[in-house]
């Protein structure tokens, strides 16, 4: 019980990060769909200036800011790739910083006067927060949701701390640090933008409460600087290449000639009606798939937090109406809990209306333990009852969770092991599939040009400049040409596509691409030379 009061906080941080790294090893290396789709290709394309050399082989996501992917790309491009367990540990340990921040927020918010209760509620809050379906399943993966969340939680912690000490000189520094971290989080992954309204609100509340008029302005300016520091160069790169700094997104606004003037948005998981919007967390209490994620999962934490917030606020209001005053002790024992409630509620609705993709809300999942434990202090005056209910809720949450499976594999001699057949200098490789296959490109000959068509992004019927460039490149005589075969070999299908360029397959056998990431066999098939009239 006294562990959380007698040891230096940095020791807890080391233990949590080390434990997260160890768990990442136990879970196995990450081979998820998005890793194969673009998390290996995007940093390669950005670092080596291939946005207009290759032509969208990773489809839409190949143009996303790859800053968050640079760590994994660097690890797997170094000698550490031959020690895959070390890479898994490093990735997990970095993600473990989230747990350290959750513990720090728990220390700040949960302050019962009784040592035993304080230690227990903080411990339960931490365990509930880091055992969720989202956190555990994403640990050590390349989805980046547990990377940008570090900065979102860090921003929230800064606001909570400055709200407590806002009367001190230099309080503006707290707003600056909070905004800076928030901006970095958005830059690392744009989906973090759903947390900005919640962070801005709690920053505004803190500024109003302590009469710091310039606080929100400092927060906003720092957020913009943090965002630009992370993504500025990438925005300029896309602007110079395509005339759209977030290409191909928002192209209905920027009107880049390289793509259709449409808005690209994933609406698969948005709530179907107002009731589902309001009650979404209760849907997750039942095993489901394609509700807010592709893989099936179940997690009761969201429902617990939902009920806890509602019951806590109603109890506090009833206490005020019946007694004519609030219980002052609950505020001293839950310092800043109201700000956390505000952040969670606002962020939930922006997330639900913006994406409703469960892993994008992992920040909210990690706060469920703190929210629930804080609400228990508001709900029950008997300390022993709080502890009993906390333990029961933790046991229910842990035993009922069904974890998402994003795709992991066994450890081999290398973390990433991809072997691509030799491609002649100045080759062209046509990729026509909706499957995630761009992962092999960084391991192919750098002089080869990879062009994508007839996928979820580009089609031959389109008249945009990218599609036109694919046609031009494929009709350029003299360059060695190949086409990627995905799955079983179907010469008729490949030739049907090649005929649109006046080409056909050669008689040479296709050469397989060997990879430990492979789910569907890939091979490179030679295109016959001299087919143009």
N, C-alpha and C positions, 0 to 999 in steps of 0.2 A: 504493500500500500504506500509506503513512504518513498518508493523509488523516484516518483516524480517531484519530490520535494527535497531530497537530500543529495542528488547528483547534479553536476553542472549540466546546463541545457545542451551544450555542445556534445556531451557524451550521448545524450538521447539522439541527437542528430546523426552521429556516427553509427549508432546501433540501428536506427531506422533505415538509413541509406544502405548499410551493409546487409541488413535483412532483406531489403527490396532487391538488391543485387543478387543475393543468394536465391531468392524466390524466382527471379528471372531465369537463372540457370536451371532451376528445377522445372520450370514451365517449358523450356526448350526454345530453340531459335525461332525467330519470326519469319514466316513465309507468307504473310497475308496478301490478299488480292492487290491492295494498293501499292505494296512494295514492288510487286511484279509489274504493276500498271505504270507507276511513275516515280516512286520514291528513290529509285536508283537512277533512272534516266534524267529526271528534272535537274539535279545538281550537275550532272555531266553536261547537259545541254547548256546550262547557264555558264559554267566555268569555262567551257571550250567554245562558246559562241556559236551554237549550232541551231539557233531558233529559225534561221532562214536558210541554213544548209540542209539539215534534215527538214522534212515537211510533215509536222504533226504526227510522228509515229506513236507518241504516247497519248494521242487524242487531246481532249480538253485539258486534262490535268497536267500535261507536260509543260504548260506555260506558267504554272503556279510558282510563287516565290519559294525557292528551295533552301532558304537559310536554315530552317529547322532540320533539314535533311543532311546538312553538311557534316555534322558530328558522325552519323552512321556511315556516310560516304567516306569520310576520312579514315574511320576505323577499318572498314572493309577494304580500303585501298592501300592499307599499310601492312606491315608484317604481322600485325595482330590478327589479320584475317585467318592466319594459320593457327590461331588459338581462340576458337569460337566461343568458348566458355568465358574467356576474359571479356570479349565484346558484349556478351549477354549480361555479364555482371556490371560492366560500366553503364550500359543502357538502363538497366534496372536501378542502379544506384543513383543515377541522375534523376530518374523518375521518382525515386524515394524522397527527393527534396520536397515533393508535395506533402508527404507524410509529416516531415519536419514542420512545414508551415501550418498544417492542420493542428499539430500539437501546440504550436505557438499561439494560434488563434484560440484553441481550447484553454490554454493557460490564461490568456487575456480575458476571455468571456466568462468562463466557469470559475467562480470564486466563492464557493460555500465556506463559511467560517470554520466548519468542522474539518479537520485534516483528513480523516478517513473518508468522509463523503467527497471532499474535493478531489482526492486522489482517485477514488473509484469512478466518479463521473467523468473526469478527464480521460481516464484510461478507457472507459467504455466508449466515450465519444470518439477517441482515436481508433479503436478497434472496429467500431461500426463504420467509420468513414473509409478505412483503407481495406476493408474486406468486401466491398461492393462488387457487383457484376461488371461494372465499367472499369474500375481501378485495377483489379486483379487481371482481368482479361487483356488490358492494354499495357500492362507492365512489361517493359523491355521491348515493345514493338516500335515500328517506325511510323505509326499513324500520326505522331506529333501531338496528339490530344493531351498527353501527360507532360509535354514539353512547354507548350504555351500556357497551360494551367498553372505552372510554377509562377509565372509573372502575374497572372490574374489574382491568385491567392496572395502573392506578395504585395500587390497593390491594395487589396482589401485589408491586409494586416497593417499596412502603413496608415490607412485611414483610421482604423480602430485605435491605433496608438496615438495618432495626432488628436483624435477626438477626446482622448483622455487628458492630453497635456497641451491642448490647443492654446491655453492662456500663456504659455511660455514664449519667450522671445525666440524668433526664428521658426515659428510654427509653419511658415510658408514652405520650409524645406520638406516637411512631411507631405504637403500637397504636391510638391515637385517630384519627390521620389515615387509617390503613389501614381501620379500621372505618367511618369517615365516608364514605370513597370507595366502599366496598362497599355501604353502605346507599343511597347516591345511585344507584349502578348498578342496584340492584334496583328502586328507585322509578321510574326512567326506563323500565324494561321488566321486568315481573315474571319473564320467562323467565330473567333473570340469577340468580334464586334458586338455580339448579343449581350456581353457583360458590361459594355461601356455605359449604357443607361443606368444600370444598377450602381456601378461604381461612381458615376457622376452624381447620382441622387444622394448617396451616403456622404460624398464629399461636400455637397451643398448643405446637407443637414448639419454636418460638423461645422461648416463655416458659419452658418446662421446661428447655431447654438452658441458659438464662441465669438461671434461678431468679428469674423475675419473676412472682410468684403472681397479681398482679392484672391482668396483661396481657390475658388472654382476656376478663376482665370488662369492661375498658376498651374492648376491641375490640367486644364485643357491644353495650354501651350506645351507643357512637359510631355503630355501624351502624344501630341503631334510630333515633337522632336524624337521621342522614342520610336514612334512608328517609322518616321523617315530614316532614322539611323539604321533600322533593320531592313527596310524594304526600298529605300530611296533609289539605290543603284539599279535594282531590278525593275522598278517603275520606269526609270529613264531608259533602260535597255529595251523594254517592250515599246515604249513611246517612240524611240528612234526606229525600231524595226517595223512596227505595225501602225503607229499613230493612235494607239490605245494603251494606256499605262497598265491596264488590268486585263489585257487581251487574253482570251476572247470574250471575257465577261463584260457585261454592260455595253455591248457593242451596239445596242439600239440607241445608246447615247453618244458614243464616240464615233460610230459610223466608219470603222476601219474597213478599207476595201478588201482586206485579207479574209474577212469572214462575213457571214450574213448579218444584217442589222437586227439581231434578235437578242432577247435576254435569256441567258442560260441559267436555269435554276432547277434544283432537284426538289420536286414537290411530292414525292412518293409517301412521305411519312407525316405530312401536315395533318392536323386534326380535321375530321370530316365535318364537325359541327361545333356549336358553342359548348354543348355538354362535354364532348370529348376534350375540348380545350381546357375546360375547368377541372375535369376529373382524370386527366391523362395518367397521373402517377398510380392511380388505382388499377388501371389496365395492366400495368407492369407487374402487379402482384400475382398474375396468372401467367404461366409459361406461354410465350407468344413468339411469333416470328413475323417479320415484315410489318411490324406495328411501328416501332421507332428504330429498328435495326434489321439487317438482313438475317443474321444468325438468331436462333431462338435464345431466350433468356427469361429469367424471373428475378425480381428484386423488390422486396417490401420496404426498402429504406425510404423511397420517395413518398409512399403512402404514410409511413410513420411520421415523417417530417411534416407532411401536409396536415395530418390530424393534430400533431403537436403544436404547430403554429396557430391553427384555428382555435384549438382548445385553450392554449395559453393566452391568446389575446382576449377571448371571450371571458375567461376566468378573471383576468386582470380588470376587464371592464365591469364585470359583475361585482367584483370586490369594491371598485370605486363607487358604483351606484348604491350598493348596500351599506357600505361603511362611510361613504362620503370622502374616502381618501384611498390612495394606492398603498399597497404594502411596500414600505420603503426598503425593507430588507431584500426583496427580490431584485431590486435594481443594483444594490451594492454587491449582490452575489452573482449577478449576470451582467457585468459591465459591458455595454456595447451590443448586447443581444438584439436590441431593437434595430440597430443598424444592420446586423447580419440578416435579420428577418426581412428588412426592406430590400437588401441586395438580392436575396434569394427569390423573393416574390416577383420583383421587377424583372430579374434575369430569366426566371422561368417563363414568363409570358412572352418576352422577346425571343427566347429560344424556341418556344412552341410555335409562334407565328412565323419565325424566320426559317427554321430548318426542321425541328422535331427529330433530329438524328441523335440517338441516345448518347453516343460517345462524345458528341459536342457538348453535352451537359455534364461531363464527368466532374467539373468543378462543383456543381450543385450536389451531385451524389456525395462528394467528399465532405460537404458541409452538413449532411443530414445528421451525423452523430452529434455535432455541436448544437444544431438547432433543436434536436429532440431532447438532449440532456438539459439544455437551457430552459426549454418549455416545462420540463418536469419540475424544476425549481419554482416556476410560476404556478404550477398546478397543485403541488402538494407541499404542505407546511411540515409534515412529518419526515424527517431526514431518512429514517430507516426505510420508509415506504419508497422514497425516491430511488434509493440504491437497489431495492428489490425489483422495482419496475424497470430500472435501467438494465439490470442483468437479464431479466426475462426478455426484454425487447432485443437485446444483443443476441441472445441465443436463438430467438425466432428468426432474426435477420440472417444470421450465419447459416442456420440449418435449412432455410427455405430458398436460398439463393441458387439459381441455375446460371452458371457463368457462360458468357459468350465465347465462341470459338472462332477466332479470326483466321486461324491457320498457322499451326506450328509444326515443326518436324523434328527428327532426331539430329543430334550433333554428329557431324562428320569431321573430316580432316580440316575443312575450311568452313567459315561461316557462309560465304558466298563462293560457290564453285561453278563457274560458267565457262564452257569451252566452245568457241564458235569456229566453224571451218574457215579456212583461209579464203579471203576475198581479194580478188585482184585490185590493184590500184585504180581508184576512180570508179569503183563499182556502184551500181544503183540497186537497192533492195526494196522491192514493193511489198508493203505490209497491208493486207486487207482482212481485218478481223476485229470483232468487238472484244476479244479476249485480252487479258493483260499480258502482253508479250514484250514490251519495250525494255525489260530488264536485261536482255542479252546485248543490247546495243553498245553499252560502255565497254564491253569485252571484245567487240569486233574490231576489225581494222579501222582506224580513225579516218582513213581517206574515203571509206564507203559512205554513201549517202542513202539515208533511210526515208522513204516516203510512205505516208499513210493515206488510204482512200477506202471508201465503202465501209465506214465504221460508224461509231456513234457521233462522230464530229464532222468528217468530210465525206462528200458524195460527189460522184462524177457529174450528176445533174446540176450541182451548184455552179454558180457563175462567179464566185468570189475568187480573189487573186491566188489564194493557196491552192484551191482545186485546179485552177488554170495552170499553175506552176507544176503541179503533179503531172498533168497531161503533157506539158512541154518537156519536162525532164524524161518521162518515159518514152517520148517520141524522139529523143535526141539520139542520132545514130552514132555508132562507134564505141560507146561505153558498155562494159560488161554489165549484164542485167541478171537479177535473181528475183524470185518471188518466194515469200515465206509460206510454207505449208504448215497448217495447224491441224493436229490430229491425224486421222487416217488420210492417206494420199488419195485425192480425187482429181485426177488429171482433167476431167471434163470441166469441173468448176474453175480450176485455175486457168485453163485455156479460154474459158468463156470470158473471164475478166481480161486476160491478156489480149484477146481479140479486139477489145475496145481501143487498144493502143496500136493495133496492127501487129501484134506479137504472138508468139506461141512458145510452149515449153520445148526445150531441147531434149534429145534422147538420153542425155546424161542422167544417172541416178541422183536423187536428192541426197544431200549430206546432212546428217542429224546434228542438232545443237545439243550438247550434253550439259545438264545442269541439275544441281540439287534443289532448285526452285521449281522444277518442272512438275506441272499437274497434267498438262496436255503436251504430247510430244511435238517438238518443233523441228523443222528441217528447212534447209535452203535449196531451192530448185533452180537450176540454170535455165535462163531464157535463151532461145535460139537466136543466133546473130543474123544480121542481114535480112530482116523480114520486111523492111520498108520498100515500097515500090520505087 
